[in-house]
Amino acid sequence: MNTEAIITMVLTQGIVIGFTAYFFYKVLTIKPKSEPDSFSDNNEVEERQ
């Protein structure tokens, strides 16, 4: 393999690994959204019989 091919391969793999690490970090550090709990919102509703 010639020098240009090795440089291209290493740069491409570095970019892909960089994007993967960045988005993996974002997924792990994102704050969860507060979603309403449908069960706790319906505590005052009478049960059907």
TORFI-573981 format. One record per atom (N, C-alpha, C): atom name; x, y, z; residue in one letter. Coordinates in nm, 4 decimals. Last residue first. Layout:
+------+----------+----------+----------+------+
! atom !       px !       py !       pz ! type !
+------+----------+----------+----------+------+
!   CA !        X !        Y !        Z !    A !
...
+------+----------+----------+----------+------+
END
This chain:
+------+----------+----------+----------+------+
! atom !       px !       py !       pz ! type !
+------+----------+----------+----------+------+
!    N !  -6.6398 !   0.0162 !   3.7213 !    Q !
!   CA !  -6.6864 !  -0.1104 !   3.7802 !    Q !
!    C !  -6.7706 !  -0.1853 !   3.6811 !    Q !
!    N !  -6.3469 !   0.2190 !   3.7136 !    R !
!   CA !  -6.4705 !   0.1694 !   3.6530 !    R !
!    C !  -6.5116 !   0.0384 !   3.7197 !    R !
!    N !  -6.2241 !   0.4347 !   3.9693 !    E !
!   CA !  -6.2116 !   0.3149 !   3.8862 !    E !
!    C !  -6.3478 !   0.2748 !   3.8319 !    E !
!    N !  -6.1944 !   0.7900 !   3.9498 !    E !
!   CA !  -6.2522 !   0.6697 !   4.0096 !    E !
!    C !  -6.2409 !   0.5522 !   3.9129 !    E !
!    N !  -5.9046 !   0.9824 !   3.9562 !    V !
!   CA !  -6.0115 !   0.9282 !   3.8737 !    V !
!    C !  -6.0625 !   0.8005 !   3.9385 !    V !
!    N !  -5.6829 !   1.0601 !   4.0939 !    E !
!   CA !  -5.8118 !   1.1090 !   4.1418 !    E !
!    C !  -5.9303 !   1.0545 !   4.0623 !    E !
!    N !  -5.4669 !   0.9516 !   3.9558 !    N !
!   CA !  -5.4953 !   0.9045 !   4.0911 !    N !
!    C !  -5.6347 !   0.9443 !   4.1380 !    N !
!    N !  -5.3617 !   1.0067 !   3.7076 !    N !
!   CA !  -5.4981 !   0.9554 !   3.7140 !    N !
!    C !  -5.5350 !   0.9044 !   3.8537 !    N !
!    N !  -5.0987 !   1.0749 !   3.7277 !    D !
!   CA !  -5.1921 !   1.1796 !   3.6867 !    D !
!    C !  -5.3365 !   1.1351 !   3.7020 !    D !
!    N !  -4.9759 !   0.8360 !   3.7822 !    S !
!   CA !  -4.9881 !   0.9310 !   3.8922 !    S !
!    C !  -5.0825 !   1.0452 !   3.8565 !    S !
!    N !  -4.9966 !   0.7198 !   3.5257 !    F !
!   CA !  -5.0602 !   0.6559 !   3.6408 !    F !
!    C !  -5.0773 !   0.7555 !   3.7558 !    F !
!    N !  -4.8524 !   0.8782 !   3.3540 !    S !
!   CA !  -4.9958 !   0.8670 !   3.3315 !    S !
!    C !  -5.0665 !   0.8025 !   3.4498 !    S !
!    N !  -4.6233 !   1.1111 !   3.4302 !    D !
!   CA !  -4.6554 !   0.9722 !   3.4577 !    D !
!    C !  -4.8062 !   0.9561 !   3.4484 !    D !
!    N !  -4.4699 !   1.3241 !   3.1939 !    P !
!   CA !  -4.5738 !   1.3003 !   3.2942 !    P !
!    C !  -4.6030 !   1.1516 !   3.3083 !    P !
!    N !  -4.1164 !   1.3416 !   3.1803 !    E !
!   CA !  -4.2415 !   1.3070 !   3.1143 !    E !
!    C !  -4.3471 !   1.2826 !   3.2210 !    E !
!    N !  -3.8401 !   1.5199 !   3.1592 !    S !
!   CA !  -3.9418 !   1.4860 !   3.2573 !    S !
!    C !  -4.0742 !   1.4648 !   3.1849 !    S !
!    N !  -3.5627 !   1.3756 !   2.9940 !    K !
!   CA !  -3.6759 !   1.4669 !   2.9919 !    K !
!    C !  -3.7759 !   1.4232 !   3.0979 !    K !
!    N !  -3.2299 !   1.3349 !   3.1217 !    P !
!   CA !  -3.3596 !   1.2779 !   3.0834 !    P !
!    C !  -3.4694 !   1.3835 !   3.0880 !    P !
!    N !  -2.9455 !   1.4772 !   2.9708 !    K !
!   CA !  -3.0361 !   1.4786 !   3.0852 !    K !
!    C !  -3.1712 !   1.4226 !   3.0418 !    K !
!    N !  -2.6695 !   1.2964 !   2.8364 !    I !
!   CA !  -2.7903 !   1.3759 !   2.8149 !    I !
!    C !  -2.8798 !   1.3666 !   2.9379 !    I !
!    N !  -2.4442 !   1.1379 !   2.8493 !    T !
!   CA !  -2.4499 !   1.2527 !   2.9389 !    T !
!    C !  -2.5759 !   1.3366 !   2.9214 !    T !
!    N !  -2.4657 !   0.9335 !   2.6601 !    L !
!   CA !  -2.4466 !   0.8975 !   2.8009 !    L !
!    C !  -2.4652 !   1.0150 !   2.8960 !    L !
!    N !  -2.4905 !   1.0754 !   2.4217 !    V !
!   CA !  -2.5994 !   0.9877 !   2.4652 !    V !
!    C !  -2.5861 !   0.9551 !   2.6135 !    V !
!    N !  -2.2397 !   1.2028 !   2.4088 !    K !
!   CA !  -2.3626 !   1.2821 !   2.4184 !    K !
!    C !  -2.4786 !   1.1974 !   2.4690 !    K !
!    N !  -2.0710 !   0.9793 !   2.3813 !    Y !
!   CA !  -2.0605 !   1.0639 !   2.4998 !    Y !
!    C !  -2.1870 !   1.1473 !   2.5184 !    Y !
!    N !  -2.1553 !   0.8983 !   2.1283 !    F !
!   CA !  -2.1698 !   0.8061 !   2.2413 !    F !
!    C !  -2.1631 !   0.8831 !   2.3723 !    F !
!    N !  -2.0742 !   1.1180 !   1.9770 !    F !
!   CA !  -2.2171 !   1.0921 !   1.9928 !    F !
!    C !  -2.2446 !   0.9920 !   2.1052 !    F !
!    N !  -1.7899 !   1.0956 !   2.0104 !    Y !
!   CA !  -1.8620 !   1.2184 !   2.0446 !    Y !
!    C !  -2.0099 !   1.1909 !   2.0685 !    Y !
!    N !  -1.7282 !   0.8390 !   1.9151 !    A !
!   CA !  -1.7014 !   0.8719 !   2.0551 !    A !
!    C !  -1.7806 !   0.9950 !   2.0979 !    A !
!    N !  -1.8040 !   0.8707 !   1.6434 !    T !
!   CA !  -1.8655 !   0.7680 !   1.7281 !    T !
!    C !  -1.8474 !   0.8005 !   1.8757 !    T !
!    N !  -1.6327 !   1.0746 !   1.5572 !    F !
!   CA !  -1.7776 !   1.0954 !   1.5565 !    F !
!    C !  -1.8473 !   0.9956 !   1.6485 !    F !
!    N !  -1.3838 !   0.9350 !   1.5958 !    G !
!   CA !  -1.4125 !   1.0614 !   1.6634 !    G !
!    C !  -1.5618 !   1.0900 !   1.6697 !    G !
!    N !  -1.4065 !   0.7201 !   1.4232 !    I !
!   CA !  -1.3943 !   0.6940 !   1.5665 !    I !
!    C !  -1.4258 !   0.8201 !   1.6464 !    I !
!    N !  -1.4129 !   0.8654 !   1.1804 !    V !
!   CA !  -1.5254 !   0.7801 !   1.2187 !    V !
!    C !  -1.5224 !   0.7505 !   1.3688 !    V !
!    N !  -1.1598 !   0.9894 !   1.1869 !    I !
!   CA !  -1.2821 !   1.0708 !   1.1822 !    I !
!    C !  -1.4021 !   0.9891 !   1.2279 !    I !
!    N !  -0.9905 !   0.7633 !   1.1878 !    G !
!   CA !  -0.9866 !   0.8595 !   1.2978 !    G !
!    C !  -1.1121 !   0.9448 !   1.3037 !    G !
!    N !  -1.0497 !   0.6472 !   0.9413 !    Q !
!   CA !  -1.0796 !   0.5736 !   1.0641 !    Q !
!    C !  -1.0798 !   0.6659 !   1.1858 !    Q !
!    N !  -0.9547 !   0.8557 !   0.7765 !    T !
!   CA !  -1.0951 !   0.8144 !   0.7722 !    T !
!    C !  -1.1337 !   0.7395 !   0.8991 !    T !
!    N !  -0.6805 !   0.8611 !   0.8433 !    L !
!   CA !  -0.7649 !   0.9785 !   0.8652 !    L !
!    C !  -0.9130 !   0.9413 !   0.8675 !    L !
!    N !  -0.6039 !   0.6021 !   0.7624 !    V !
!   CA !  -0.5898 !   0.6419 !   0.9029 !    V !
!    C !  -0.6766 !   0.7633 !   0.9330 !    V !
!    N !  -0.6590 !   0.6128 !   0.4840 !    M !
!   CA !  -0.7224 !   0.5125 !   0.5678 !    M !
!    C !  -0.7184 !   0.5547 !   0.7150 !    M !
!    N !  -0.4908 !   0.8232 !   0.4015 !    T !
!   CA !  -0.6364 !   0.8323 !   0.3832 !    T !
!    C !  -0.7093 !   0.7347 !   0.4747 !    T !
!    N !  -0.2391 !   0.7110 !   0.4653 !    I !
!   CA !  -0.2817 !   0.8366 !   0.5275 !    I !
!    C !  -0.4336 !   0.8518 !   0.5176 !    I !
!    N !  -0.2407 !   0.4877 !   0.2938 !    I !
!   CA !  -0.2314 !   0.4693 !   0.4391 !    I !
!    C !  -0.2791 !   0.5948 !   0.5119 !    I !
!    N !  -0.2505 !   0.6139 !   0.0450 !    A !
!   CA !  -0.3587 !   0.5240 !   0.0859 !    A !
!    C !  -0.3579 !   0.5026 !   0.2375 !    A !
!    N !  -0.0087 !   0.7511 !   0.0376 !    E !
!   CA !  -0.1349 !   0.8257 !   0.0313 !    E !
!    C !  -0.2524 !   0.7401 !   0.0780 !    E !
!    N !   0.1817 !   0.5410 !   0.0413 !    T !
!   CA !   0.1716 !   0.6335 !   0.1538 !    T !
!    C !   0.0381 !   0.7073 !   0.1558 !    T !
!    N !   0.0519 !   0.2209 !  -0.0804 !    N !
!   CA !   0.1371 !   0.3405 !  -0.0856 !    N !
!    C !   0.1032 !   0.4376 !   0.0276 !    N !
!    N !   0.0855 !  -0.1170 !   0.0000 !    M !
!   CA !   0.0000 !   0.0000 !   0.0000 !    M !
!    C !   0.0902 !   0.1235 !   0.0000 !    M !
+------+----------+----------+----------+------+
END
